[in-house]
Amino acid sequence: MEYFQGIILQDRIRDFFTRSIRNDRLAHAYLFYGGEGRGKEAFALTLAKTLNCQSDTVRPCGQCPNCQRIAHFNHPDVRFIFPASKNLKADQLHSIIEVKIKNPYAALSIPGTKNISIDAIRELKEEARYGSVEGGYRVVIITGAEYMSREAANSFLKLLEEPPERFLMILITETLHSIIDTIRSRCQPVYFPEFTDEQIEQIVARYEPVDRDIKPLIRMSGYNVKKVFNMLHAGYNEQREWVLQFLRSLIVENYFNLNELLEKIRGKNAQTYALELLSILSGWFEDAFHLLNGMPTDRLINMDKSEPLSSFAHSFPEFKMNEINQAIENAARAIERNAHPILTFFNLAIELRALLGHRKELKEVT
């Protein structure tokens, strides 16, 4: 039996799970962790297919009824749980899942407050009392596991302590220590490294008709395949131009222009859009810092903007990189918790201007 043939995977993940399956040494619970866009959710679905595949030669085959039903999120023994607002309606939940059906590497766009409720865990525990509906593995995938409420986490802990037979639980998070100790200690952690350029190109080619070189997008995304897909669909160049105008305005402390810019956020999917802008802003400062420390321009995230980046970096050679990173991260966390994006960006602009320090003669950032 061959496993994971034709699946785009990091070598360490492929080797680890191939050995575990062949030696019948699967744990009852795994904690997949690592940065965003490294294929954790996609592989969790692949593993569910593998354990329930009906092929006698290659698993997952992707063609048998079980593989097809899991791919379409309608297999009775596979559950996919994600954090969502209690106010989301059934059609909204269905639309979110539809995105994953079309592309398992795509980001889940979840509006409102993110939460995995006690009710979802209670329902899961009730199902766990019974065996597999079709005689294979029951697989539960919980992405965004850090969003479990305290009550839900405590309830889930009891399931981890007394797992049923042939019942596999996969928790997914970006940061290992965002999961409470009592749950983390009962799961086998599996770290997902970044994909390579070639792997991301192969993944994108499977789900998108691409007629251009996407290596610059891969670099700009920080090797985050979810962001690459977003960039292909979103007006990424428009967003990056917004960020450059934002920087121009805060550099010269033109708060009238800043207000006009911030008004452009209004009316869009404000939370998602604002987080994308913050990611681009973070990449700009990262590039500026690396330029000051001698990094070649062909290794920059914004390699096509090396000239204005150099002008910016050498005009503020003493900017406080660590504090700037922290300020942007704080802004992102605030927006994720439903802080007002426009007010958050305005406060961030004031904070960033102070952290840039003394300004030397500056050519215009373009």
N, C-alpha and C positions, 0 to 999 in steps of 0.2 A: 504493500500500500504506500502510495506517495501522498505527501501532504503539502499544501500551499503552493502547488505548481501554478505558475502564471500569476501569482499574487505579488504585488509590489510591496515588499516588506523590508524593514531593516534586518540585516543578517542576524543580529543577536536575538531578535524576536522570533524569527523563523526557526533558528536552531533550538532555542529554548523550548518552544512549544512542540516542535517535532519530537524532541527527546521525551518530553513529558507525556505526550499521547502514546508514543510507541512503547514506553516503559510502564504505561498505566499509572503514572504518578501525578496526575492532575490534582491540584489543590481544590478545596471546596470554595475558596474565595480568593480573588485577585484584586489588587489595587493598581490599576494602570495610571502612571503619572508621567509628567514631562510637559514641556511647553505646548502652547496651543498649536494646532495645525500639524501634528505629527502622526495622524492616522489612528489614534487610540479607539475612537468610536467605530471607525471602519473595520479595524481588526477585531474588535469585540464581536461584531456581526459576522465576520469571517470565521471566527472560532465557533460561534453558535452554529453556523452552517456545517463546519467540519465535523462537529460532534453529532450532528443529526443527518448528515449526508447519506444517501442511499447507494452511492457508487461503490463498486468493488475494486476500483483501481486507483482513482485519484480523488482526494477529498480536500476542500470542497470542489465538487464538479461544476457547480453553478447552474446545472441544467435540470437536475432531478426535482420532483415536486417540493421536497423539503427545502432545498436551497432556494427555489423560486419564492416559496411562501415567506421564508425568513427575509429575503431581500425586499419583499413587499410588506413586511411588518404584519403579516396575518397568520403566523404559525402559532398554534395554541400553547406550545411549550416554550416560547421565547417572548420575554417581556422587555420593553425598552422604556425606561423611566427617565424623565428629565425635569429639571426645575421649571415651574411655571406659576404664574399668578392664578389664584383661585377664581379670579374674575374672567379668565379666558373661556370662551364658548367652545362647544364641540367642533364647530367648523374651523375655528382658529387653530385648535390643536391638530386637526386633520391637515390643515395647510402646512403646519410646521413639519409634520411627519412626511408629507409629500416631497418636501425638499430633500430629505434624507433618502427617500425611495429613489429619486432621480440621481442623487449623487451622495454616497455615504461619507464623502470627505468634506461636504459643505458645512458651513457654520449653521447652527440653529439660531434663528432670529426670534428671540423670545421677548415680547414686550412686557412692561410692568415689573413688579417685584418678583424676583426669582425665589422659589421655595419648593422643597420636596416635603409634602405634608405627611402628618401622621396617618391620615386616611389612606394615602397611597401605600404606605408600609403595612398597614393593617390588612389591606386587600391582598398584598403580596404574601403575607404570612398565612392568610386563610387558604390561598392557592397552594402554598407549600405543604399543607397538610395532606395533600393528595399526590399520588404518583404522576409520572409523566402521562399525558393524554395519549401519546402515540408510541410510548415505549422507549424513547430515546432519552436525551438529556433535557431537563428543564434548565434554561439559561436566563438569568436576570441581569440586564445591563442597566446600571444606574450612572448616568453621566451628570456631571456637576454635583458629585456626591457631597461636596462641601456645603451645599445649600440645604441639606437636611436640617429640619428644625431639631432642637434639642430633644424634644419629645419623640420625633421620628427616629433620630439616631439611637436613642435608648431602646426603642422598640425593635429596631433592626438588629441591635446587638444580640438580642435573644435568639434571633434566627441564625446569626453567625455562630453562636455557642452550641446550637443543636441543629446542624444542617441535615436535611433529608438526604437520602441516597440519590446519586445521579442528579444533583441539584447544584448548579454552578452559578456563583455570584461574581459579577465583575463591576467594581466601582471605578469610576473614571474621574480624575481631577488633574489640574495642572501642577499643583504643589503638594507634595507628600504630606507636609505638616499642616495643611489646611483641614485634614481629617482628624477627628478626635482620637486620642491615644487608644482608647479601648477598642475602637473599630480597627484602627490601623494595625494594632498588634495581632489581630486575628485574621488578617489578610496577607497573602504573599505579594510583596511589592514587585512591580515590573516597570522598569524605567524605559521610556521610549525616547531614543535619540532623534535628532533631526534627520529628515530625508536628505539625500544628495540632490544636486541640481538635476542630474539625469532622472532620478526617481520621480521628482516633482514634475518634470516634463512628461514623463510617461503617464503619470496619474492624470494630469490635465488633459492630455491627448485622448484619454479614454472617455472623458465626459464633456469636452468642449471642442468645437471646431476652431483650431488656432492656426492662423496663417502668418504669424510673426514670431520673432525671437522673444521668448518670455524670460530669458535669463535676467534682464534688468528688473522685472517684476519679482522674480524669486529673491533677488538680492534685497530689493526694497521691502519685501514682506518679512525679512528675517528668517527665511526658509520655513515659512508658515503656509502650508498648502491651503488652508481656509482663506487666508488673506489674498493669496494669489487668485483664487476663484472670485473673491469679492472685487479685486482690482480689475479683473476681466469684464465684470458686469457694471461696476460703478464708474462714475466719472472721476477716475483716479487723478488724471492731470488737472481737472478742475479743483479737486480737493487739495492737491499739492500747491496750486496757485493761491488758493485761499490761505494756506499756512504761510506762504511767503509774504502775502499782504499783511497777515496778522503780525509777523515778525517785523516788517517795515514799520507798522503803526506803533508797536510797543517800543521799538528802538528809539523813535523820535518822540515818543509819548504823545502821539496824536490820538486822543481818546474819542474824538468825533468820528474819525475814520474807523476806529476800532468798533464803535457802536454800530456803524453801518455794516461792517463785516459780520458782526455777531447776529444781526437781524436776519442774515441769509440762512442761518441755521434754523430759524423758526419755520414751521410748516413742513419740515422734512421729518423723517423718522429720527427725531432729535437725539435720542440716546445712542443709537447705532452710528449715526453720522458723526456725532461728537467724539465718540471713541475712536473712530477711524481717523479723524483729524488729529487727535492726541497721539496716535501711533505714528503718523507722519511727522508730527512735530518732534517726537522723541528721536526719530531716525535722523532728522536734520541736526540736532545737537550732538548725537552720537558721531555723525560724520565730521562735524566741526572739531570735535575733540580729537578724533583720530587723525585729522589733517595736521593739527598742531603737534601731534606726536609722530609725524613722519610716515603715516600710512600712504601707500601709493593710491592715486585717484581711481585706478581701475578696480579697487577693492571696496570703494565706498558704496553705501546703499543708494545714494542719489548721485551716481557716477556721472550722469549727464549734466549735473549742476555743479561741477567741480570749481568753476570760476567764481560764481557768487558765494559758494561755500567757503572758498579760500579767503575771499574778501571779508566775509562775516567773521570767520574764525580769527583772522589776524587783527581785526578791529576790536575784538573782545578776548584777548589772549589769556585773561585771568578769570574767565567765567567759571562759576562753581558747578562742575559737572555733577557731582554726587547730589548736591542740593537741588539742582534742576531736575534730575531724574526723579528724585523723591517728590518734588512739587507736581510733576506731570502724573506720576503714579497716584498721588493723593487726589488729583483732579479726576482721574479715571475711576477710582474707587467711589468718589462722591457721586459721579454721574451714574455709575452702576446701581447706586442706592437711591436713584431718582432725584438727586439734586438738580436744580435748574441749570441746564447746559450753558445758557447765555451768561448767567451770573457767575457760574463756575469759571468760564473762560475769561471773563473780565477780571476776576480776582487773580486768576493765574497770570494774566498779562502783567499786572502790577508786581506780582511776586517774581516773575522771570526778569523783569527789567531791573529789579534790585540785585538779582543774582548774577546778571551779566557783568556788573562792575563798571569800571571806568572805560569810557569809549575812546578809542583812538580814532584817527581820521578814517572814515568809512566810505567806501564806494557803495553805490546803491545795490541792495540785495534784489536781484532780478530772477 
